[in-house]
Amino acid sequence: MNQENIIMLCQQDWDLKLGTNARNLAREFARHNRVLYVNMPLDVSALVLGFRRPAVRQRFRVLLGWAQGLTYVEPNVWLCTPDCLVLSINWLTSARLFSMGNKLNAWLLARSIRKAARTLGFDAPYLLQDGLIFQGTELRRLLKPRKFIYYLRDYMVTVPYFRRHGPAAEARLLQQADVVAANSAYLTDYAHQANPHSYDIGQGCVLALYQAETWHEVPADLAAVPLPRIGYTGFLTTVRLDLELLLALARKRPDYHLVLVGPEDADFRQSALHELPNVHFLGNKTPAQLPAYVQHFDVCINPQAVNDVTQGNYPLKIDEYLAMGRPVVATRTRTMEVFADYAYLAGNQYEWLAQLAQVLVAPDPGRAARGVALAQSHTWAASVAKLYAAVRAVSPAPAALVPALAPAR
């Protein structure tokens, strides 16, 4: 079976310290194919305002020809840092002027990608675009890929940066795509309104650190918190979390100790939660430290705010909680329906209180065991296998003649 060539245009740079979906996809693709991972191009605003940042300076060195823009980073994975400077155009209110500027930016980006692809001998590549990137609306025309795949993992058009030009751009991307691959049922339904070839490929997880059978000592700061401990790990932001719900739970059940592990946004830093004796902010931790906290929570929670940004969001932390064998209470959303038989779902504060009480009084070991098995099944290999199947399904050629992105299983 021949290797295929896959070009990935990604919202998040390869060297980002956090784990990213795109990088995990690239690694799974690279098991059987060659991958060219393209960082976002440097724009004028980032150059002027962020020149002190090492990452921006490195991009500028590539632009001047003082550093290589094409590097080999992992087996079968090459990184392209575009050697171009694009215009900062999102502030433009005119759709016509924005379109003109975006076409220029896309041409500059496509030129860099073509140069890297020629160097690597990437003939007839597949193109996967990770999310809403404005220049991507022109890349199918400019790069002429074998198949164009739009990877949809967040409802970005509600984010302030994308509100002006994002809806029109995403509509074009959805219509252009041969395949739309979404990571939740909610986003699949959204995409299906514009493109019938929209598929839920699920969410891959990297759970090497989250193993239920691995014992961790109780972290010192957590050991100081009385039982029962109701815990959350992750960024504490009102964009994604229901602050009022947390306040209500803490006030109505002063015997529960709410443990919040992670950095805070301004709303959380200024909230009345800090005034409550049964709420404990333990600060940011490294990824390697988090499993110890999860293991020693009596209940893990995901008090998600329900809004346009979060409705389609896949909560990776649910897999992390379940993989550690912990009971989970979470806000009921369309995406959380996947976990209905494994987590305890609640729609309002009264349901939340009832579910927390049930878990603490009568825990269900069978549900916990099923949760571990479910989380461990959410691999990147499984997600990418669904993507490969979706690409084969939309090809107009007979199935036997469709180039396979990976060996058939």
SEVOSE-297906 format. One line per field, with one value per residue (C-alpha): residue in one letter; y, z, x; residue number from 1. Coordinates in steps of 0.25 Angstrom, whole numbers. Example, Ala and Ser with C-alpha at 12.3 -4.5 7.8 and 13.67 -1.06 7.14 Angstrom:
BEGIN
r = (a:s)
py = (-18:-4)
pz = (31:29)
px = (49:55)
k = (1:2)
end
This chain:
BEGIN
r = (m:n:q:e:n:i:i:m:l:c:q:q:d:w:d:l:k:l:g:t:n:a:r:n:l:a:r:e:f:a:r:h:n:r:v:l:y:v:n:m:p:l:d:v:s:a:l:v:l:g:f:r:r:p:a:v:r:q:r:f:r:v:l:l:g:w:a:q:g:l:t:y:v:e:p:n:v:w:l:c:t:p:d:c:l:v:l:s:i:n:w:l:t:s:a:r:l:f:s:m:g:n:k:l:n:a:w:l:l:a:r:s:i:r:k:a:a:r:t:l:g:f:d:a:p:y:l:l:q:d:g:l:i:f:q:g:t:e:l:r:r:l:l:k:p:r:k:f:i:y:y:l:r:d:y:m:v:t:v:p:y:f:r:r:h:g:p:a:a:e:a:r:l:l:q:q:a:d:v:v:a:a:n:s:a:y:l:t:d:y:a:h:q:a:n:p:h:s:y:d:i:g:q:g:c:v:l:a:l:y:q:a:e:t:w:h:e:v:p:a:d:l:a:a:v:p:l:p:r:i:g:y:t:g:f:l:t:t:v:r:l:d:l:e:l:l:l:a:l:a:r:k:r:p:d:y:h:l:v:l:v:g:p:e:d:a:d:f:r:q:s:a:l:h:e:l:p:n:v:h:f:l:g:n:k:t:p:a:q:l:p:a:y:v:q:h:f:d:v:c:i:n:p:q:a:v:n:d:v:t:q:g:n:y:p:l:k:i:d:e:y:l:a:m:g:r:p:v:v:a:t:r:t:r:t:m:e:v:f:a:d:y:a:y:l:a:g:n:q:y:e:w:l:a:q:l:a:q:v:l:v:a:p:d:p:g:r:a:a:r:g:v:a:l:a:q:s:h:t:w:a:a:s:v:a:k:l:y:a:a:v:r:a:v:s:p:a:p:a:a:l:v:p:a:l:a:p:a:r)
py = (0:13:24:37:51:60:75:80:95:97:108:104:104:90:95:100:94:89:77:79:72:75:70:57:55:58:47:37:40:39:24:21:34:46:59:73:81:96:107:119:130:142:155:169:172:160:165:179:176:163:165:162:148:137:130:143:146:132:134:147:140:130:142:148:135:134:121:109:109:94:84:70:68:54:41:44:58:71:85:97:111:120:129:140:152:154:166:168:170:165:179:183:185:184:170:173:179:167:158:165:165:150:146:153:146:132:134:137:125:116:120:116:103:99:102:92:82:82:80:68:62:63:60:60:63:62:76:76:89:90:100:114:120:131:128:114:119:120:108:98:107:110:96:87:76:62:64:75:72:82:78:84:83:96:106:117:127:132:135:151:150:143:149:159:151:137:133:135:129:116:115:115:105:95:96:94:82:68:63:71:63:68:63:64:61:75:80:69:74:88:85:75:87:92:79:65:59:63:52:51:44:45:51:44:45:43:36:31:39:35:21:16:5:15:19:34:40:51:64:72:84:74:66:79:79:72:61:60:67:71:74:81:82:92:106:114:123:128:126:111:109:113:122:124:109:107:118:111:97:103:111:100:89:96:81:79:84:89:88:96:93:102:116:127:137:151:147:135:143:154:144:142:127:133:137:123:114:102:106:103:109:101:108:103:90:83:72:61:66:66:51:51:61:54:41:47:55:48:53:60:70:78:90:95:107:105:115:116:113:101:94:86:86:72:71:64:65:55:44:48:47:34:27:29:22:34:37:49:59:68:78:71:76:69:65:59:49:40:39:37:23:26:40:46:57:69:81:90:93:84:72:75:74:61:55:59:53:40:38:41:32:21:20:10:2:-4:9:14:1:4:18:13:4:15:26:16:13:28:27:35:22:20:35:35:21:28:39:30:23:36:40:27:28:41:37:36:25:10:6:-3:9:19:22:18:27:15:0:-6:-12)
pz = (0:-4:6:3:5:15:16:29:31:46:56:67:64:65:76:85:99:101:95:82:74:61:66:71:57:50:58:55:41:40:44:30:22:20:27:24:36:33:44:43:35:42:41:42:55:62:56:61:75:78:73:86:87:83:74:66:64:59:49:45:43:33:26:24:20:32:37:30:28:25:36:39:53:55:47:34:39:33:39:29:35:24:19:16:24:22:24:37:32:42:46:32:33:18:13:-1:5:14:2:-6:6:9:-6:-5:8:3:-9:-1:8:-3:-10:3:4:-11:-9:3:-4:-17:-8:-2:-14:-9:-21:-21:-6:3:10:24:30:45:48:44:37:27:17:16:8:-4:-3:-10:-22:-21:-16:-24:-14:-17:-5:4:18:28:43:52:67:72:69:66:59:73:78:77:68:57:59:47:36:42:38:24:23:31:22:10:16:19:5:-1:7:1:16:29:41:54:68:74:70:72:62:52:52:50:38:32:29:19:15:14:15:30:40:55:56:71:79:82:95:100:114:117:130:134:138:149:153:156:170:174:187:191:188:200:197:194:207:215:209:217:211:203:192:179:169:155:147:136:132:141:131:131:116:118:133:140:152:158:158:166:176:178:180:190:198:199:203:212:216:202:199:185:180:167:161:149:145:147:138:143:146:155:162:166:169:183:182:189:201:204:214:206:193:191:179:178:165:153:152:141:133:140:154:150:151:166:168:160:167:181:178:183:171:158:152:139:142:128:124:113:102:87:90:99:93:83:91:94:109:109:124:124:118:128:140:135:132:146:151:157:158:149:150:138:132:122:107:94:94:108:103:99:114:119:123:130:136:145:137:142:136:148:162:168:159:162:177:175:167:176:188:180:176:190:198:188:178:167:164:152:145:149:142:130:130:130:118:110:112:108:95:91:84:73:65:66:62:50:45:45:37:27:25:23:12:5:6:-2:-13:-27:-31:-29:-15:-20:-27:-16:-11:4:14:23:22:23:36)
px = (0:6:8:0:4:-4:-3:-9:-12:-13:-18:-8:7:14:23:12:14:0:-5:-13:-22:-15:-2:-8:-15:-2:5:-6:-6:9:8:5:7:15:11:14:9:8:9:0:8:13:5:8:1:8:22:20:13:20:34:40:34:44:34:32:46:49:37:44:57:50:44:58:64:73:66:60:45:45:49:48:42:37:37:29:26:31:28:26:28:23:33:23:17:2:-6:-14:-28:-38:-41:-47:-62:-63:-66:-60:-47:-46:-48:-37:-27:-30:-28:-14:-11:-15:-7:6:3:0:13:21:13:15:30:31:22:31:44:38:32:17:10:-6:-7:-19:-21:-27:-30:-31:-42:-46:-34:-37:-27:-32:-44:-35:-26:-34:-34:-19:-13:-23:-22:-27:-37:-40:-44:-49:-46:-57:-54:-60:-71:-62:-71:-76:-62:-61:-49:-57:-71:-69:-63:-64:-78:-76:-62:-67:-79:-70:-60:-72:-77:-64:-60:-60:-61:-65:-59:-65:-62:-76:-90:-94:-83:-87:-101:-97:-87:-98:-107:-96:-90:-96:-82:-81:-76:-74:-61:-60:-49:-36:-29:-15:-17:-3:-3:-17:-17:-26:-17:-5:-5:-1:2:-8:-2:1:-8:-20:-17:-20:-34:-45:-54:-62:-54:-62:-51:-49:-36:-34:-35:-45:-52:-66:-66:-67:-71:-84:-79:-92:-95:-82:-86:-99:-93:-83:-93:-104:-95:-84:-80:-75:-61:-60:-46:-42:-29:-24:-21:-33:-38:-42:-56:-52:-41:-51:-62:-69:-64:-51:-59:-65:-57:-61:-55:-41:-33:-20:-14:-8:-1:7:1:9:3:-12:-15:-11:-21:-32:-29:-32:-45:-57:-65:-60:-68:-70:-79:-80:-87:-97:-95:-91:-77:-78:-90:-82:-69:-64:-59:-46:-45:-57:-49:-37:-47:-53:-39:-35:-48:-54:-69:-73:-84:-85:-95:-104:-101:-103:-88:-89:-100:-88:-85:-99:-97:-84:-85:-96:-103:-110:-118:-119:-114:-124:-121:-106:-108:-116:-106:-94:-102:-105:-90:-85:-95:-96:-84:-86:-73:-79:-81:-67:-61:-69:-64:-50:-52:-60:-49:-38:-46:-45:-32:-26:-25:-40:-43:-34:-39:-53:-47:-41:-54:-61:-51:-53:-68:-69:-60:-67:-57:-60:-56:-45:-39:-39:-25:-25:-19:-15:-15:-29:-32)
k = (1:2:3:4:5:6:7:8:9:10:11:12:13:14:15:16:17:18:19:20:21:22:23:24:25:26:27:28:29:30:31:32:33:34:35:36:37:38:39:40:41:42:43:44:45:46:47:48:49:50:51:52:53:54:55:56:57:58:59:60:61:62:63:64:65:66:67:68:69:70:71:72:73:74:75:76:77:78:79:80:81:82:83:84:85:86:87:88:89:90:91:92:93:94:95:96:97:98:99:100:101:102:103:104:105:106:107:108:109:110:111:112:113:114:115:116:117:118:119:120:121:122:123:124:125:126:127:128:129:130:131:132:133:134:135:136:137:138:139:140:141:142:143:144:145:146:147:148:149:150:151:152:153:154:155:156:157:158:159:160:161:162:163:164:165:166:167:168:169:170:171:172:173:174:175:176:177:178:179:180:181:182:183:184:185:186:187:188:189:190:191:192:193:194:195:196:197:198:199:200:201:202:203:204:205:206:207:208:209:210:211:212:213:214:215:216:217:218:219:220:221:222:223:224:225:226:227:228:229:230:231:232:233:234:235:236:237:238:239:240:241:242:243:244:245:246:247:248:249:250:251:252:253:254:255:256:257:258:259:260:261:262:263:264:265:266:267:268:269:270:271:272:273:274:275:276:277:278:279:280:281:282:283:284:285:286:287:288:289:290:291:292:293:294:295:296:297:298:299:300:301:302:303:304:305:306:307:308:309:310:311:312:313:314:315:316:317:318:319:320:321:322:323:324:325:326:327:328:329:330:331:332:333:334:335:336:337:338:339:340:341:342:343:344:345:346:347:348:349:350:351:352:353:354:355:356:357:358:359:360:361:362:363:364:365:366:367:368:369:370:371:372:373:374:375:376:377:378:379:380:381:382:383:384:385:386:387:388:389:390:391:392:393:394:395:396:397:398:399:400:401:402:403:404:405:406:407:408:409)
end
